[in-house]
């Protein structure tokens, strides 16, 4: 788990324990007087100047502390140095000093306090000052941080009063979960997801290198603060899909965002898919057809269905349309199906409480190939002869056919208009005996190119 957006690097020499300060960092001669560093952060989180409310941070590889140095000169480009001191609040004489030289005023100047100087469970104070040659600024007010390198010992417990794990549950209402710290007294909150890979807590870095920490618990999609330190939290979540096995993954977080082991809660939800009924049993190709959508009864009793999402698959221009439901949860939608081989509908309902059902599927197949017939050259048979003309008649299986496009033996395509009855006839004379074929497809008045048909025959 990563807690910072920038890599951890030792950017300065490490001081020694004791009262002695490290030598002043070298820098170019600077104009103006050094000013006390501002924008202080530890571990990319705001420093706390309240000794009774320290920041909690992991420091297993050291702790990054930083601040922005400055001088009273706002026009020059001189470099300055920064000195940091840290000590345990129980023993202010044990001072660790770390320096960073040749940094640009107005930008964050991070250093790493060594892990060897930071004991797990101890609270430390640290402060910073700007250094230019022999001149130094005042020290900043102390920041207080408690080192927490220990993750919660126990994974949280998860229970649900309305979706027990041992049975199939009626869907339609949010799942209520109770998350408990399971006896770990420093758990501050919980991280959860319907995916096993939980989100990473990070800190973006803004202008001038200033961290932009965000309270993770403000993202209620994945985080929930406990009702008290070491306490519990209640979630009300709509599952990511309408039915089947569901698993929620959870871990506890302490005040330093150390995560416990991940645990999970699996339960099962019965189908809540709506029903889809066309006005006629087999809608015609290209003809507008009304469909009636009805909610699953158990789902409707939990929370009324307010809308449907209808997705077409396999048509000329697949689309998704949203349809409002009536008070009883039903809805009607008119669709023109134009898939030259088949077309499907995928329909989900949405309830007033946000529940989205699993999808109902409806499917129909179409044969839009033309019928081909010949008086001289029967399909899959033989007849005629080289130089003997034959008539080939094309008959549609769907309405609104305006033309046919055909090709004999792979020759260039030819298009002929259909008659008022949708039929067309053409004459063709084979140049030689043997195997031949014609490929033909129809085109509708709306420009849809229908499925092609291959007609095979022999010339004897």
C-alpha positions as CSV (number, residue, x, y, z in Angstrom):
1,X,0.0,0.0,0.0
2,X,1.5,3.3,-1.0
3,X,0.8,6.4,1.0
4,X,2.7,9.0,-1.1
5,X,2.8,10.1,-4.7
6,X,6.6,10.8,-4.7
7,X,9.3,8.3,-4.1
8,X,11.1,8.2,-0.8
9,X,14.7,9.4,-1.2
10,X,17.3,10.5,1.3
11,X,17.8,14.0,0.2
12,X,20.2,15.2,2.9
13,X,22.9,14.0,5.2
14,X,21.6,12.5,8.4
15,X,22.4,14.2,11.7
16,X,23.5,12.5,14.9
17,X,21.6,12.1,18.1
18,X,22.5,14.7,20.7
19,X,22.4,18.4,21.2
20,X,25.0,19.3,18.6
21,X,23.6,20.8,15.4
22,X,24.8,19.8,11.9
23,X,27.0,22.4,10.2
24,X,25.1,25.1,8.4
25,X,24.3,24.1,4.8
26,X,26.2,25.9,2.1
27,X,24.4,28.1,-0.4
28,X,24.9,30.9,-2.8
29,X,25.0,34.3,-1.2
30,X,21.4,35.4,-0.8
31,X,19.8,38.8,-0.5
32,X,17.4,39.5,2.2
33,X,16.9,37.8,5.6
34,X,16.0,34.1,5.9
35,X,12.3,33.6,6.8
36,X,10.8,30.7,8.8
37,X,9.7,27.8,6.6
38,X,6.0,27.5,5.9
39,X,3.8,24.7,4.4
40,X,5.1,22.0,6.8
41,X,4.2,18.4,6.1
42,X,5.2,15.0,7.5
43,X,4.7,11.9,5.5
44,X,2.9,14.1,2.9
45,X,0.2,14.9,5.5
46,X,-0.3,18.2,7.3
47,X,1.8,18.7,10.3
48,X,-0.1,19.1,13.6
49,X,1.0,21.9,16.0
50,X,-1.2,20.5,18.7
51,X,0.8,18.3,21.1
52,X,-2.4,16.6,22.2
53,X,-3.4,15.7,18.7
54,X,-0.4,14.5,16.8
55,X,-0.4,13.2,13.2
56,X,0.1,9.4,13.0
57,X,2.5,8.2,10.3
58,X,4.2,5.0,9.2
59,X,8.0,5.5,9.2
60,X,9.4,2.0,8.6
61,X,11.8,3.5,6.0
62,X,12.1,6.9,7.6
63,X,9.8,9.8,7.7
64,X,9.7,12.5,5.0
65,X,9.4,16.0,6.5
66,X,9.4,19.2,4.5
67,X,8.7,22.8,4.4
68,X,9.1,25.8,2.1
69,X,12.1,28.0,3.0
70,X,12.2,31.7,2.1
71,X,14.0,35.0,2.4
72,X,12.7,38.6,2.5
73,X,14.2,39.1,-1.0
74,X,11.4,38.3,-3.5
75,X,13.4,39.2,-6.7
76,X,16.6,37.1,-6.5
77,X,17.3,33.5,-7.6
78,X,19.6,32.7,-4.7
79,X,19.7,29.2,-3.2
80,X,19.2,28.6,0.5
81,X,19.5,25.7,3.0
82,X,17.0,24.2,5.4
83,X,17.7,22.6,8.8
84,X,15.3,20.2,10.5
85,X,15.4,19.0,14.1
86,X,13.4,16.2,15.6
87,X,13.2,14.8,19.2
88,X,11.0,12.5,21.2
89,X,8.6,14.5,23.3
90,X,9.5,12.5,26.3
91,X,13.2,13.5,26.0
92,X,13.8,16.8,24.3
93,X,17.6,16.4,24.7
94,X,17.7,13.6,22.1
95,X,17.8,15.7,19.0
96,X,18.2,14.4,15.5
97,X,19.3,17.0,12.9
98,X,19.0,16.6,9.2
99,X,19.9,19.3,6.6
100,X,19.2,20.1,3.0
101,X,21.3,22.6,1.1
102,X,21.0,24.4,-2.2
103,X,17.3,24.6,-2.5
104,X,15.1,27.2,-4.2
105,X,13.1,29.5,-1.9
106,X,9.4,29.1,-2.4
107,X,9.6,25.3,-3.1
108,X,9.2,22.4,-0.7
109,X,12.5,21.1,0.6
110,X,12.0,17.5,1.8
111,X,14.4,15.4,3.8
112,X,14.0,12.0,5.4
113,X,14.3,11.5,9.2
114,X,16.1,8.2,9.6
115,X,14.0,5.2,10.7
116,X,16.7,4.4,13.3
117,X,15.8,7.6,15.1
118,X,12.1,7.0,15.2
119,X,10.7,4.3,17.6
120,X,7.3,2.7,16.9
121,X,4.7,4.1,19.2
122,X,6.7,7.1,20.2
123,X,5.6,10.7,19.6
124,X,8.1,13.2,18.2
125,X,8.3,16.9,17.7
126,X,10.1,18.4,14.8
127,X,10.7,21.9,13.4
128,X,12.5,23.7,10.5
129,X,14.5,26.8,9.9
130,X,15.9,28.5,6.8
131,X,19.7,28.9,6.6
132,X,21.7,31.3,4.5
133,X,25.4,31.3,5.3
134,X,25.7,32.3,8.9
135,X,22.2,33.7,9.0
136,X,19.3,31.6,10.2
137,X,15.6,32.2,10.5
138,X,13.5,31.6,13.6
139,X,12.5,27.9,14.1
140,X,9.0,27.0,12.9
141,X,6.4,26.0,15.6
142,X,6.9,22.3,16.4
143,X,5.0,19.7,14.5
144,X,3.9,16.6,16.5
145,X,3.8,13.1,14.9
146,X,3.3,9.7,16.4
147,X,5.1,6.8,14.7
148,X,2.9,3.8,14.0
149,X,4.6,1.0,12.1
150,X,2.3,-1.7,13.3
151,X,-0.8,-2.7,11.3
152,X,-4.0,-3.7,13.0
153,X,-3.5,-7.2,14.4
154,X,-7.0,-8.5,13.5
155,X,-9.0,-8.3,10.3
156,X,-12.4,-6.7,10.8
157,X,-15.6,-8.7,11.2
158,X,-18.5,-8.2,8.8
159,X,-22.2,-9.0,9.3
160,X,-25.4,-8.2,7.4
161,X,-28.9,-8.4,8.9
162,X,-30.7,-8.4,5.6
163,X,-28.5,-10.5,3.3
164,X,-27.3,-13.6,5.3
165,X,-24.6,-15.6,3.6
166,X,-26.1,-19.1,3.8
167,X,-29.2,-18.6,1.6
168,X,-30.4,-17.0,-1.7
169,X,-31.7,-13.5,-0.9
170,X,-34.4,-11.5,-2.6
171,X,-32.7,-8.5,-4.2
172,X,-34.1,-5.0,-4.4
173,X,-32.8,-3.1,-1.3
174,X,-29.3,-2.0,-0.3
175,X,-27.2,-4.4,1.6
176,X,-26.6,-3.3,5.2
177,X,-23.2,-4.2,6.5
178,X,-21.8,-3.8,10.0
179,X,-18.0,-3.6,10.1
180,X,-16.3,-4.0,13.5
181,X,-12.7,-3.5,14.5
182,X,-12.6,-6.9,16.1
183,X,-10.9,-5.9,19.3
184,X,-8.2,-3.6,17.8
185,X,-8.4,-0.4,19.8
186,X,-6.6,2.0,17.3
187,X,-8.7,1.3,14.2
188,X,-9.9,4.6,12.9
189,X,-12.0,3.3,10.0
190,X,-12.5,0.8,7.2
191,X,-11.7,0.5,3.5
192,X,-14.1,-1.6,1.3
193,X,-14.7,-2.6,-2.3
194,X,-16.6,-5.1,-4.4
195,X,-13.2,-5.8,-6.0
196,X,-10.5,-7.7,-4.1
197,X,-7.8,-5.1,-5.0
198,X,-8.6,-2.2,-2.7
199,X,-7.8,1.3,-3.7
200,X,-4.4,2.8,-2.9
201,X,-4.3,5.8,-0.6
202,X,-2.1,8.4,-2.2
203,X,-1.2,12.1,-2.0
204,X,-1.0,14.2,-5.1
205,X,1.7,16.9,-5.3
206,X,0.8,20.4,-6.4
207,X,2.6,23.5,-7.5
208,X,5.9,24.2,-5.7
209,X,6.0,20.6,-4.6
210,X,3.3,21.2,-2.0
211,X,1.4,18.0,-1.0
212,X,-2.3,18.0,-1.4
213,X,-3.5,15.6,1.2
214,X,-7.2,14.5,1.1
215,X,-9.1,12.8,3.9
216,X,-9.7,9.3,2.4
217,X,-12.9,9.0,4.4
218,X,-14.4,11.8,2.2
219,X,-14.6,9.2,-0.5
220,X,-17.6,7.3,0.7
221,X,-17.4,4.8,-2.2
222,X,-14.5,3.1,-0.5
223,X,-14.0,4.4,3.0
224,X,-16.0,4.7,6.2
225,X,-14.8,6.2,9.5
226,X,-15.6,4.2,12.6
227,X,-18.1,5.6,15.1
228,X,-15.2,5.7,17.6
229,X,-11.6,4.7,17.7
230,X,-11.6,0.9,17.7
231,X,-15.3,0.9,17.0
232,X,-17.6,-0.1,14.2
233,X,-19.3,1.4,11.0
234,X,-22.5,0.7,9.1
235,X,-22.7,0.6,5.3
236,X,-25.7,0.6,3.0
237,X,-24.5,-0.5,-0.4
238,X,-26.2,-1.4,-3.7
239,X,-24.3,-4.4,-5.2
240,X,-22.5,-3.9,-8.5
241,X,-24.8,-6.3,-10.4
242,X,-28.3,-7.5,-9.9
243,X,-28.0,-11.2,-9.0
244,X,-25.6,-14.1,-8.3
245,X,-22.8,-14.4,-5.7
246,X,-21.5,-11.1,-4.3
247,X,-18.4,-10.5,-2.3
248,X,-17.5,-7.4,-0.3
249,X,-13.8,-7.0,0.6
250,X,-12.9,-5.0,3.7
251,X,-9.8,-4.1,5.8
252,X,-9.4,-1.9,8.9
253,X,-7.2,1.2,8.9
254,X,-5.5,2.7,11.9
255,X,-4.7,6.4,12.2
256,X,-1.5,6.0,10.1
257,X,-3.6,4.3,7.4
258,X,-1.8,1.0,8.1
259,X,-4.2,-1.7,6.8
260,X,-5.2,-4.9,8.5
261,X,-5.4,-8.2,6.7
262,X,-8.3,-8.2,4.2
263,X,-11.4,-10.2,5.0
264,X,-14.6,-10.8,2.9
265,X,-18.3,-11.4,3.1
266,X,-20.0,-13.4,0.4
267,X,-23.8,-13.7,-0.1
268,X,-26.2,-14.6,-2.9
269,X,-28.9,-12.7,-4.6
270,X,-31.7,-14.2,-6.7
271,X,-32.5,-12.8,-10.1
272,X,-34.3,-9.5,-10.3
273,X,-34.4,-9.3,-14.1
274,X,-37.6,-7.8,-15.7
275,X,-39.7,-9.5,-18.3
276,X,-39.7,-8.4,-21.9
277,X,-42.8,-9.1,-24.1
278,X,-43.3,-8.0,-27.7
279,X,-46.7,-7.0,-28.9
280,X,-46.5,-9.9,-31.5
281,X,-44.7,-13.2,-30.9
282,X,-42.3,-12.7,-33.8
283,X,-41.8,-9.1,-34.8
284,X,-41.2,-8.5,-38.5
285,X,-37.8,-7.3,-39.7
286,X,-37.7,-3.5,-40.1
287,X,-41.2,-3.1,-38.7
288,X,-41.8,-0.9,-35.6
289,X,-42.8,-3.1,-32.7
290,X,-44.0,-2.2,-29.2
291,X,-42.4,-4.1,-26.2
292,X,-43.8,-4.2,-22.7
293,X,-41.3,-4.2,-19.8
294,X,-42.5,-5.5,-16.4
295,X,-40.5,-5.5,-13.1
296,X,-39.7,-8.6,-11.1
297,X,-42.4,-8.8,-8.5
298,X,-40.2,-9.2,-5.5
299,X,-38.0,-6.3,-6.6
300,X,-41.0,-4.0,-7.2
301,X,-42.2,-4.8,-3.6
302,X,-38.8,-3.6,-2.1
303,X,-38.6,-0.4,-4.0
304,X,-40.7,0.7,-7.1
305,X,-39.0,0.5,-10.5
306,X,-38.7,4.0,-12.0
307,X,-36.9,3.3,-15.3
308,X,-35.5,0.8,-17.7
309,X,-32.3,0.7,-19.8
310,X,-32.9,-1.0,-23.1
311,X,-29.8,-2.0,-25.2
312,X,-30.1,-3.3,-28.7
313,X,-27.4,-5.7,-30.0
314,X,-27.0,-6.9,-33.6
315,X,-28.9,-4.2,-35.4
316,X,-27.7,-1.6,-37.9
317,X,-27.2,1.1,-35.3
318,X,-27.1,-0.4,-31.8
319,X,-28.1,1.9,-29.1
320,X,-29.2,2.1,-25.5
321,X,-32.4,4.0,-24.6
322,X,-33.7,4.9,-21.2
323,X,-37.5,4.4,-20.6
324,X,-39.4,5.9,-17.7
325,X,-41.7,3.5,-15.9
326,X,-45.3,4.0,-14.9
327,X,-46.4,3.9,-11.2
328,X,-46.9,0.2,-11.4
329,X,-43.3,-0.3,-12.6
330,X,-44.2,-1.2,-16.2
331,X,-43.1,0.6,-19.3
332,X,-43.6,0.4,-23.1
333,X,-41.0,1.1,-25.8
334,X,-41.2,1.0,-29.5
335,X,-38.3,-0.5,-31.4
336,X,-37.6,-1.3,-35.1
337,X,-35.4,-4.4,-35.3
338,X,-33.1,-4.5,-38.3
339,X,-30.4,-7.0,-37.6
340,X,-29.9,-8.8,-40.9
341,X,-29.1,-12.1,-39.1
342,X,-30.5,-11.6,-35.6
343,X,-31.0,-9.0,-32.9
344,X,-31.1,-9.1,-29.1
345,X,-32.4,-6.8,-26.4
346,X,-30.7,-6.5,-23.0
347,X,-33.0,-4.8,-20.5
348,X,-32.3,-3.8,-16.9
349,X,-34.5,-2.0,-14.4
350,X,-33.6,0.7,-11.9
351,X,-35.5,1.1,-8.7
352,X,-36.1,4.3,-6.7
353,X,-33.5,3.3,-4.2
354,X,-30.8,2.9,-6.9
355,X,-30.9,-0.9,-7.3
356,X,-30.1,-2.0,-10.8
357,X,-31.4,-5.4,-11.7
358,X,-29.6,-8.1,-13.7
359,X,-30.3,-8.0,-17.4
360,X,-33.2,-9.7,-19.1
361,X,-32.4,-11.0,-22.6
362,X,-34.8,-11.2,-25.6
363,X,-33.6,-12.6,-29.0
364,X,-34.9,-13.1,-32.5
365,X,-33.3,-14.5,-35.6
366,X,-34.0,-13.3,-39.2
367,X,-33.4,-14.7,-42.6
368,X,-33.0,-11.7,-44.8
369,X,-31.3,-13.6,-47.7
370,X,-33.3,-13.5,-51.0
371,X,-34.7,-16.6,-52.6
372,X,-33.0,-17.5,-55.9
373,X,-34.6,-19.7,-58.5
374,X,-33.8,-20.5,-62.2
375,X,-35.9,-22.3,-64.8
376,X,-32.8,-23.7,-66.6
377,X,-30.1,-23.9,-63.9
378,X,-31.6,-25.5,-60.7
379,X,-29.9,-25.0,-57.4
380,X,-27.3,-27.7,-56.6
381,X,-28.3,-29.3,-59.9
382,X,-27.2,-29.2,-63.5
383,X,-28.8,-28.0,-66.7
384,X,-28.5,-25.9,-69.8
385,X,-25.1,-25.7,-71.4
386,X,-22.4,-23.3,-72.5
387,X,-24.0,-20.4,-74.4
388,X,-27.5,-21.4,-73.2
389,X,-29.2,-18.4,-71.4
390,X,-31.1,-18.9,-68.2
391,X,-33.4,-16.7,-66.1
392,X,-32.7,-16.2,-62.4
393,X,-35.4,-14.8,-60.2
394,X,-34.8,-13.0,-56.9
395,X,-37.6,-13.0,-54.3
396,X,-37.4,-11.2,-51.0
397,X,-38.1,-12.6,-47.6
398,X,-38.6,-9.2,-45.9
399,X,-40.5,-6.1,-46.9
400,X,-39.3,-2.9,-48.6
401,X,-36.7,-4.4,-50.9
402,X,-35.8,-1.9,-53.6
403,X,-32.9,-3.6,-55.4
404,X,-30.7,-6.6,-55.8
405,X,-26.9,-6.8,-56.3
406,X,-25.5,-9.9,-57.8
407,X,-22.2,-11.4,-59.1
408,X,-21.7,-14.6,-61.1
409,X,-18.5,-16.5,-60.4
410,X,-16.9,-13.5,-58.6
411,X,-17.3,-11.1,-61.6
412,X,-18.0,-7.4,-60.9
413,X,-21.2,-6.8,-59.1
414,X,-24.4,-5.7,-61.0
415,X,-27.4,-4.0,-59.3
416,X,-30.9,-4.2,-60.7
417,X,-34.1,-2.6,-59.4
418,X,-36.8,-4.6,-57.7
419,X,-40.4,-4.5,-59.0
420,X,-43.4,-3.3,-57.0
421,X,-43.7,-6.8,-55.6
422,X,-40.0,-6.8,-54.5
423,X,-39.0,-9.3,-57.1
424,X,-36.4,-9.1,-59.9
425,X,-35.4,-11.3,-62.8
426,X,-32.2,-11.3,-64.8
427,X,-30.9,-13.4,-67.7
428,X,-27.4,-14.9,-67.7
429,X,-25.6,-17.0,-70.2
430,X,-22.8,-19.3,-69.0
431,X,-19.6,-19.0,-71.0
432,X,-18.5,-22.6,-70.3
433,X,-19.7,-25.9,-68.9
434,X,-18.9,-26.8,-65.3
435,X,-19.5,-25.5,-61.8
436,X,-20.8,-21.9,-61.4
437,X,-22.4,-19.8,-58.7
438,X,-24.2,-16.5,-58.2
439,X,-24.0,-14.4,-55.0
440,X,-26.9,-12.0,-54.4
441,X,-28.1,-9.6,-51.7
442,X,-31.0,-7.2,-51.5
443,X,-31.0,-3.6,-50.3
444,X,-34.0,-2.0,-48.6
445,X,-35.5,1.4,-49.2
446,X,-33.8,2.7,-46.0
447,X,-30.4,1.6,-47.4
448,X,-29.9,-1.6,-45.4
449,X,-27.8,-4.1,-47.2
450,X,-29.4,-7.5,-46.3
451,X,-27.6,-10.9,-45.9
452,X,-26.1,-12.4,-49.1
453,X,-27.1,-15.8,-50.5
454,X,-24.9,-18.1,-52.6
455,X,-26.7,-20.1,-55.3
456,X,-24.7,-23.1,-56.7
457,X,-25.3,-24.9,-60.0
458,X,-23.6,-26.8,-62.8
459,X,-23.7,-26.2,-66.5
460,X,-23.8,-29.5,-68.4
